Amino acid sequence: MIAKYEEDLKRIASDVWEHPEPGFCEYESSRIQTEYLRSQGFEVTENVADTRTGYIAKFGSGHPVIALLGEFDALYGLGQVADCAEYKPNGEAMGHGCGHHLLGTGCIGAGLLLRDYLKETGRSGTVLVCGCPAEESGSGKAYMARDGVFKDVDIALAWHPSVYNQVDTGSSQSCIQCYFRFHGVASHAAGSPEKGRSALDAVELMDVGVNYLREHMESTDRVHYAITNAGGMSPNVVQAEAEVKYLIRSTTNAKCSRLYQRVINIAKGAALMTDTTLEVVFDEGLSNTIPNFVLEEVVTAAFKECGLPEYTEEELAYAQKFKDTYPDTTTYDQLADYILDKRGLLADIKNNPICRILVENRPSDLCSMGSTDVGDVSWVVPTQSLNTACYSYGAGAHSWQWVAEGKSSIAMKGMYKAAEVLAAAAVKLYEDPEIIKKAKEEFDMRTDGQPYECLIPADVKPHVIGEE
């Protein structure tokens, strides 16, 4: 099915890989995808939810409406020469170290297959290929969910490049990211220190305060920070300006909001102690993910029907080169509890350079320690995601290895398989609306009447820090 589109999809993914761009600035990546979708008969709406680069490509009419959640932003600091099994920067400021050049393109592939299905069968139904920007930093889907982009959608499906073939289960953390900017008074640090008010002192005191907070957080809470402006290079000048960036996580939006307020109170205390003023600049917010076991079952069945990619000896040797860049991949101490056959997975890791099995999961509500803006969509509509192996074992997301392998044939095969599985799962939903009804019943049970409340304040618009 997907074979007739493979060359087009390979070209799109490679072009996006060649143009790594930050969130809300993926202008070339968005153009590459929207121009192709228009040429394939999709009705494209751009700049959805004021995201600049976000788009919705629509085909068909009526219900069920199934959305495919694509992405295309890159990461700073990960420019890497393609296919090189050693760290070798290519001079680019950014690189596709999370596989989003594949992610968005795979959703286009699934959209093409579903377009063909709707045309051939004459069924009522709509497929939406959603170009969702700024997943890495910016919360593109959160803005789209907040502003009603998914309000008429029945089911949302997603995928992510990975080192495993696996259907997602469980939840993810809510998070809030913001900047704390302290404003003080410059002065000669030796001649008149009494006239100075150090913004850097405020940053350091805040960090100390937050580190004391750690003893009194829930064990699943996480707080990370980076000093983004230390006030200059001259120690003989009292630093008048300083800034620290915080990322605050918890298992639910309510818990995250409460933890965020505790961090703000510490920042206010630091400003009070140093006689400086505080400015809090909200950057992004992501909701926890709501699982849906009904959809997990559907996607798992589709994955089993579609089978796994086959690899040539050359491709296996290629993957082995990258696996060898990791000292030990035979013991994964943190394999999730919901993986049914850990021994079988460990044997596959030991004996193969790339995943050759479908990792089976036990449906779980366990909250993983990462965050994703897919969570915000899951608060609006029943949502399910899957992973396909696009990279060698050992390789981890946000690594130079993922960038280097990103244009390879193994990466493309994983992308093609994701498109097939997403389309096969969607066909099951088009053909049996009763499944959609059950998925919505589970969604209602899990949300229990609690409305979606986006963590991003209503007055905050999609933005790039530094442009405000």
Beta strands, then each sheet from edge to edge (+ up, - down):
strand 1: 43-46
strand 2: 55-61
strand 3: 65-71
strand 4: 75-76
strand 5: 94-95
strand 6: 125-132
strand 7: 155-162
strand 8: 165-167
strand 9: 174-183
strand 10: 222-229
strand 11: 241-250
strand 12: 277-286
strand 13: 358-359
strand 14: 383-389
sheet 1: 1+ 2- 6+ 3+ 7+ 14+ 8- 13-
sheet 2: 4+ 5-
sheet 3: 10+ 11- 9+ 12-
end
